[in-house]
Each structure stands twice: as C-alpha cells, then as structure tokens.
Amino acid sequence: MRRLEGKTALITGGTTGIGRATAELFIEHGARVAITGQDEQRVADAARALGPNAIGIRADVSVAADMDALARRLKTHFGALDIVFANAGVAKPRPLGDVDEAHIDEQIGVNVKGVLYTVQKTLPLVRKPASIILTGSTVAEQGSAGLSVYSATKAAVRSLARSLSAELVGQGVRVNVVSPGPIETPIFGKMGLPDAAVQAWAGEIAAKVPMARFGQPSEVAKAVLFLASDDSSYMLGENLLVDGGMATV
Ligand SMILES: NC(=O)c1ccc[n+]([C@@H]2O[C@H](COP(=O)([O-])OP(=O)(O)OC[C@H]3O[C@@H](n4cnc5c(N)ncnc54)[C@H](OP(=O)(O)O)[C@@H]3O)[C@@H](O)[C@H]2O)c1
C-alpha cells in the first residue's frame, strides 16, 4: 500500500545519504518531493536521478534568505506541504582543545539554526494534518569523545521537537525526531579526517553496536516514512532511535 499518495514533502539535505534514501522511499509511496542541498549541480543531479516526482532547489539551511527563497519556490511549485523532513546536517569531530568559533558556528548554523529556519519558513505552507520530522542522532543520548559540539547540536534538535510540538500541535502539526545511530553515508568522508582514520574509527563504532554493523540509509528512511505517514498519528514530540540497539541495549 502506498502510504503517501497525493502528499507533498520537503526534504532538506536530500542529495545524498539518509535524505536521498528517504526521497526515494517517499516517491515510491506516492509523494511529490522537493530536495535541497548547498550546491546547484549536486541538487540538480540528485533530483534528476529521483525522477519526475522530484524537484531540486539549492538552499543553505543556515541562511535565512535562502530559506525564504526556498519557501517561495515551494509555494509556487506545490502550493502546500504535508511533510517537512528537516534533515540537512554536518558532523565535524574535533577534540575540545581544537574547538574554535568557526567550528562551533558551522555546526550550530546548519544543525540547529537550519532546523529552526526549515520549520519556521515552511510553516505558512504546511496544511493539516502535517508531519514534521527532525533528524537527531543517538549521540545526544551518549557521551562521545571528540563530538562535543555535534552532540550538543543534536541534543538541541531533540529539545526543539518537544518545544515545537507544544507550540504547533494546536495547528494540526506533529513534530517528531528520528535519531539514527551509525549509518553508512557520505557524511564520514566530509569530516576532514584522513581515510585511514575514518576506517579505524568506523571499526570502533561498529564494535559498540549490539547488531555489530552500521545501518543503511534505507533503514532510517523506513522510520521516517512511519513518522511522516498517518501510521504515527498519535505520536508527538517522540524520539525514534534507529541504531541497532546502540543507545538502548
Ligand atoms: N550517517 C550517520 O551516521 C548519522 C547518524 C546520526 C545522525 N545523522 C544525521 O543525518 C542527517 C543526514 O546525514 P547523512 O548521514 O545522510 O549525511 P550526508 O550524506 O552527508 O547528507 C547530508 C545532507 O545535508 C546536506 N547539507 C549539508 N549542509 C547543508 C546546508 N548548509 N544546507 C543545505 N543542505 C546541507 C548535504 O548536501 P550537500 O553536501 O550536497 O550540500 C547532504 O544532502 C544529518 O543531520 C546527520 O547529522 C547521520
């Protein structure tokens, strides 16, 4: 059964990884989808690969003017939105001694300010009953050396889901979080670490997962589909972990 027939969705950070897999699944389930990213060409290539039910719009989630322009394009193209997946994010591991202003600003800018802008700027387009899903992370549940700033941004995302749920439930809008554990996506290659260091770190992480492996983006997408659809109609402000048991078992 197609669970998003006739629905429209925005997915920020849909060029690769979890956002891209979610766009594929949403389209398979009958939705029309807009994806975003920072680079015109990457966004266009991804949208083309997703097919006629996808459009790609370049917009940096951390820039208010980009997000205003995005909302205008979405209004023209879709008229209204049923689903918003605020998923764009960056992760930059760094020991505390090396944390500086640019490092803090980049991650808070994309992971926190970006989520707020995504919800705020698209809210006038959202029609009841709407579902907003934010991408958190299991790093908000645990302490991870070298991930202090990133983990704090994801704890902020988890908190935003509670506050925004309280604020928007009266408008027929549900807000929930999906919190992935380690998922095999290009994010690890964007951390500014040498390949060998990433491989070694990935091995250490996988050893901490009770299911003893990284997850696939498609496994997170299925949880997002659940939160986006009416199947989760009585869930509000919830945090759904998709982590092979890492934060729970
Ligand atoms: N992979 C994991 O292990 C894991 C675990 C927990 C949580 N997460 C979270 O899952 C989300 C998706 O990450 P992923 O693993 O799928 O990584 P990914 O493949 O690197 O995807 C990140 C997406 O965000 C986009 N993006 C980054 N900065 C942006 C900005 N300023 N404005 C607009 N788009 C931007 C990227 O687009 P371009 O680079 O093309 O611009 C890309 O589409 C993130 O929020 C991440 O923190 C990932």
The ligand as a MOL file (V3000), in Angstrom:
LIG
                    3D

  0  0  0     0  0            999 V3000
M  V30 BEGIN CTAB
M  V30 COUNTS 48 52 0 0 0
M  V30 BEGIN ATOM
M  V30 1 N 25.3480 8.9580 8.9750 0
M  V30 2 C 25.2450 8.8530 10.2880 0
M  V30 3 O 25.9030 8.0030 10.9260 0
M  V30 4 C 24.3130 9.7530 11.0590 0
M  V30 5 C 23.9940 9.4030 12.3770 0
M  V30 6 C 23.1320 10.2090 13.0950 0
M  V30 7 C 22.6020 11.3390 12.5120 0
M  V30 8 N 22.9320 11.6580 11.2240 0 CHG=1
M  V30 9 C 22.3180 12.8620 10.6700 0
M  V30 10 O 21.6210 12.5230 9.4970 0
M  V30 11 C 21.4860 13.6750 8.6720 0
M  V30 12 C 21.8450 13.3260 7.2560 0
M  V30 13 O 23.2080 12.9420 7.2360 0
M  V30 14 P 23.7860 11.7840 6.3170 0
M  V30 15 O 24.4550 10.8210 7.2090 0
M  V30 16 O 22.7630 11.3020 5.3620 0 CHG=-1
M  V30 17 O 24.9800 12.5660 5.5980 0
M  V30 18 P 25.1760 13.1570 4.1330 0
M  V30 19 O 25.0690 12.0710 3.1360 0
M  V30 20 O 26.4150 13.9530 4.2200 0
M  V30 21 O 23.9220 14.1080 3.9510 0
M  V30 22 C 23.8900 15.4010 4.4650 0
M  V30 23 C 22.9700 16.2180 3.5870 0
M  V30 24 O 22.8730 17.5350 4.1410 0
M  V30 25 C 23.1620 18.4630 3.1190 0
M  V30 26 N 23.6950 19.6800 3.7080 0
M  V30 27 C 24.7970 19.8350 4.4700 0
M  V30 28 N 24.9460 21.1110 4.8380 0
M  V30 29 C 23.8810 21.7840 4.3080 0
M  V30 30 C 23.4590 23.1270 4.3220 0
M  V30 31 N 24.1510 24.0700 4.9660 0
M  V30 32 N 22.3300 23.4600 3.6550 0
M  V30 33 C 21.6260 22.5190 2.9860 0
M  V30 34 N 21.9740 21.2350 2.9330 0
M  V30 35 C 23.0990 20.8810 3.5730 0
M  V30 36 C 24.1180 17.7450 2.1900 0
M  V30 37 O 24.0550 18.3180 0.9210 0
M  V30 38 P 25.3160 18.8200 0.1000 0
M  V30 39 O 26.5540 18.3930 0.8700 0
M  V30 40 O 25.1590 18.2060 -1.2310 0
M  V30 41 O 25.1380 20.2850 0.0910 0
M  V30 42 C 23.5120 16.3570 2.1740 0
M  V30 43 O 22.4250 16.3060 1.2710 0
M  V30 44 C 22.3680 14.7440 9.3110 0
M  V30 45 O 21.5470 15.6270 10.0630 0
M  V30 46 C 23.2730 13.9540 10.2260 0
M  V30 47 O 23.7360 14.7280 11.3160 0
M  V30 48 C 23.7580 10.8920 10.4790 0
M  V30 END ATOM
M  V30 BEGIN BOND
M  V30 1 1 1 2
M  V30 2 2 2 3
M  V30 3 1 2 4
M  V30 4 1 4 5
M  V30 5 2 4 48
M  V30 6 2 5 6
M  V30 7 1 6 7
M  V30 8 2 7 8
M  V30 9 1 8 9
M  V30 10 1 8 48
M  V30 11 1 9 10
M  V30 12 1 9 46
M  V30 13 1 10 11
M  V30 14 1 11 12
M  V30 15 1 11 44
M  V30 16 1 12 13
M  V30 17 1 13 14
M  V30 18 2 14 15
M  V30 19 1 14 16
M  V30 20 1 14 17
M  V30 21 1 17 18
M  V30 22 2 18 19
M  V30 23 1 18 20
M  V30 24 1 18 21
M  V30 25 1 21 22
M  V30 26 1 22 23
M  V30 27 1 23 24
M  V30 28 1 23 42
M  V30 29 1 24 25
M  V30 30 1 25 26
M  V30 31 1 25 36
M  V30 32 1 26 27
M  V30 33 1 26 35
M  V30 34 2 27 28
M  V30 35 1 28 29
M  V30 36 1 29 30
M  V30 37 2 29 35
M  V30 38 1 30 31
M  V30 39 2 30 32
M  V30 40 1 32 33
M  V30 41 2 33 34
M  V30 42 1 34 35
M  V30 43 1 36 37
M  V30 44 1 36 42
M  V30 45 1 37 38
M  V30 46 2 38 39
M  V30 47 1 38 40
M  V30 48 1 38 41
M  V30 49 1 42 43
M  V30 50 1 44 45
M  V30 51 1 44 46
M  V30 52 1 46 47
M  V30 END BOND
M  V30 END CTAB
M  END
